[in-house]
Amino acid sequence: MRFLLLALCGLTAAGCMTSEDALRLRHGSPLYTHVCNDGKTFMSRQIISGEVEVTAGGRTRDVADGDGNLIPGGPRLEPAGEAMRLTGMPGGPYETCVIDNESTG
């Protein structure tokens, strides 16, 4: 049984990764962790092909497509003064969030 699981993981590597692992591998672009004033966190990145994606509450979704157009019904990442605000993701809204420079990878 363990062999079958390992074989399946080898064939479908993305299916055996955590969402954070998959996010870090997508096109090798920088990953930013945002820390919010209420202790919540989320991650974001701009993909080399232009998409902007976020991970929050265990889900990863695109905010914008490769042309910079917002995804209909997708999450929204907006400036809020000197910080950012993320809405439309599980566990949100994420308010007054700034990039944690120590965890950028």
N, C-alpha and C positions, 0 to 999 in steps of 0.2 A: 504493500500500500504506500509506504514512504517513497519507493521508487517511482510509482505512478504519479504521486504528487510532485516530485522533483522533475519528472519528465514533462508534466503539464506546465510547471513553472518555467521550464526551459523553452517550451514552445510559445507560451504566452507570458513573457516576462512582465509586461505591464500589468497583467492581472494579478501578479504576486507581489507587486510593489505597493508601498504606501502611497497615498496621494502626494505626500511631500517628496518622495523619491522620484515619482513620475514628473512632478513639477520641476525639480532640479535638472532633469535630463532633457527637457524639451528645448531643443535648439541651442543649448548651452548659454542662454542669456542670463543676466544677473537676476537673482531672486532677492526681494526686499521684504523684511519682516516689519510690519507696522505695529506699534504698541499704542493702545488707546488709553484714555484717562480712566476708564472703568476697569482696567486690567485685561480687557479682551485683546486679542491679537489677530492679524490676518497677514497673508503674504500676497505680493503682487510682482509682476514682471511685464516688460514689454518684449515680446517675441521678436526675433530677428526679422521675420516676415511682416511685422507691423502690428499683430494682434496684441491686445492688452488683456491679461488674465489675472484673476484673483483666486485665492484659496481661503476659505473661511468656513467654520463649522463643519469641517470634513468634506467639503465640496469644492471643486475647481470649475470655474466658469469663465468664459470670455466676456469682457466688458465691451471691447471694440474689435472690429474685424481688421484685416490687413490694410484697409484704406482709411482707418480711423473712424469709421462709422459705428455708432453705438449699436449693439445687438438688441433688436426688439425684445422687450420683456427680460432683458439681462440685468445683471447687477449694475449699480452706478457708483463710481468712484469720483468724488467731487472735492474741490478745495473748500476748506472751512477755516478761513483766516490763515494762520500760519500752519495749519494741520490739514488732515484729510478726513473725509466721511465716506463710509461704505454702506450702501443700502442694497437690499435685494438678495442677501445671502443668509443662510441659516445662522442663528445666534445673534443677528444684527438687530438694530443698526449698530454700526461701529463708529463711535463719535470721538472727535478730537484725537486723531491718531497721527503719530509721527514715525518716521523711519528709525528703526533701531540699528544704528550703524555698526554695532558690534556683531550682529547676527546676519549681516548681508553676505550672501554666498553666491 
